[in-house]
C-alpha cells in the first residue's frame, strides 16, 4: 500500500524548500534594487535615479508586450482530438459486433458508456475499448471451450 505519511512529509519538505528559495530570491532582489537605487541616485540625481530604476524593472514587461502585439501566432488548424482516440472510435463498430452474441441490454449499455466516454473523456475511450475487446474475446473462448467439452463428453445424449 502507499506510505501516505512519507509522501506528505516529502511534500512538506519540498514546499518548505521552495518557500525558502523564493524568500532568499526576494531578499536578494530587494538588496540589489537598494544598491541600484543608491548608485543611480548618485549619478542621475534624486529624481531621475528612481525613474530609471523603475523603467529597468518594467523593461521585460514592455518587451513582452511588444512581442505579443507584433508577432502573430499562426492559428491552429482544426484537428481531431487524438490519433488513438480516432482509432478507438473507428473500432467501436468492430468491438460492438464482437459483443453482438451477448444480450442486447449489455451491448446497449456498452454503447452508451462508450459514447459517453468519447464525448466527455476521450482519453479513457481507448482503455474502455480494450476492456470490451478483452471481455468479448474471453466470452468467445469460454463458449468455444464449453462447446468442445460437450462435444467430447460421451455421457451427454
Buried (B, 14 or more C-beta within 10 A) or exposed (E): EEEEEEEEEEEEEEEEEEEEEEEEEEEEEEEEEEEBBEEBBEEBEEEEBBEBBEEEEEEEEEEEEEEEEEEEEEEEEEEEEBEEBBEBBEBBEEBBEBBEEEEEEEBEEBBEBBEEBBEEEBEBBBEBBEEBBEBBEEBEEEEEEEEEEEEEEEEEE
